[in-house]
Amino acid sequence: MMIKKIIDEIKSLSVGYYILAVIAAAGMSVAAYRLYAGLGATTNLSKAFPWGIWISFDLSTVAFSGGAFTLAALVYVFHLHDLHPAVRPTVLAGLIGYSSVLLILFMDLGRWDRFYHFLIYPNLNSALFEVSWCIMLYSTILVYELSPALLENSRWSGLIKVVEKWTIPMVIAGVTLSTLHQSSLGTLFVVMSPRVHPLWYSMLLPVFFLISSLAAGLAMVVGGATLSYWIFKRTLPENIVAELGWFIPWILGVYLVLKLGELEITDELHLLFTSGVYSALFITELIIGVVIPIVLFSIKRLRHSRVASLVGALFVLGGVVLNRFNTSWFTIKPVAGQTYAPSWMEVAILIGVAATAVLAYSLIAHYFPLFEETVRVKRQSKVRRELAHTGD
């Protein structure tokens, strides 16, 4: 009976789940071969370019996952409890994001069988040592924060009260860890000054990475609210989405002032117009990821529009992706004439991991009470019709 029930449940899933499962399986098959054959046979990474598309992807994904610690801080530390309905979906997105990062890092290690060495052979002078510990500990905290949703309809539901008792201390620890590693990722490139282009190199890179992760995290929540509206037929109340969107122009405004101000102070502002393709990349990054979103989210009417807020969120995320790729790949100075372009296996593994992440999120959202505080689309539409009728 149990097997039949499982088979029937699998059959009831939409075709999208099957497509994601096939893509994920194909990508994971290539990943297994990479672990067997080694980096040299499967990637175009080298001593001149030890970091490639995988690291750029990880830097972007970590920034996107910043919504979990940003929202947790707003709700549990600053007591903006109206935002609480967004916590569970956002924490799950953060956990899935960090899991994807850890999986890609596992692929990126030359000696993947020694991934645990940072635990027993600490290098206290390495920024990567701090990043590794923070990501590992924060991923554990995300599991803790999500556990009430996983336990709610199980025989262990009694543990929820114990978990909730320690939620605020765990959130504070998580915010601290996130702040540390989001900024430390920028520190990794501070020590690469000979190879990072002056438009992106700055002693403030840790600050830039942290601030942009705050904007990216909020953009993920705003964009995810619209996507869940279409996919899961559950969404956040419109006023909550607009309230979250209100923070974005302020964060991006601080980022823009610091970014341009640092170039002015270091007498490098002229590089904006004299660096050829690098100037184009930098200006495009600022226009897409900063200027346009500031304009969109500054207009109240657009913040209350699901389509406009989604567009604004996509601009923010696109700008962050371009920034991370620019910093870690596109503008890195070649060594001895060597260049880097990812192999098809690197891309296949990346697509497989992304498909696995989307599939995992969709399945958890399907079977667990992730959106219990959100508004049903049909009910929301009915309320709007009733209000409109009353107004007449």
Number of C-alpha atoms within 10 A of each C-alpha: 6 7 8 9 10 11 11 11 10 12 11 9 12 9 10 10 16 14 13 19 18 14 20 23 17 17 23 19 14 20 24 12 13 20 18 11 11 16 18 11 13 19 18 19 21 14 8 14 17 13 16 21 20 19 19 20 20 20 24 23 25 24 29 27 28 32 26 30 28 21 25 27 19 16 20 17 15 10 12 13 11 13 20 18 20 26 22 23 27 28 26 24 26 27 24 22 25 25 19 21 23 17 15 20 15 17 21 22 15 14 12 13 10 10 12 9 9 15 11 7 9 11 12 10 8 10 16 17 15 19 21 15 15 21 22 14 15 25 22 13 21 22 15 18 26 19 18 22 21 19 16 15 11 9 8 11 15 12 13 15 11 11 16 14 10 12 17 17 12 18 23 16 16 26 21 15 22 26 22 17 24 26 21 22 21 25 21 17 20 18 13 12 15 12 16 21 18 16 22 24 19 21 15 16 21 21 20 20 24 23 20 28 29 25 29 34 29 30 30 24 29 30 24 21 27 23 17 18 18 12 11 16 15 23 26 25 19 17 13 18 26 20 16 18 30 18 17 26 21 15 19 23 14 13 21 17 10 15 19 14 14 17 19 12 9 10 10 14 15 12 15 17 13 11 15 10 11 20 16 13 19 21 14 16 22 21 16 20 27 27 19 18 26 24 12 21 24 17 13 13 12 19 24 18 15 19 14 17 25 22 19 28 28 20 24 31 29 17 25 27 22 22 25 23 20 20 22 23 20 20 19 20 16 13 11 7 7 11 14 18 14 14 14 13 18 26 16 19 25 24 17 23 24 20 22 22 20 17 20 18 17 15 12 15 18 13 9 14 17 23 22 14 16 19 18 18 18 11 11 15 12 12 12 12 12 12 11 10 9 8 7 6
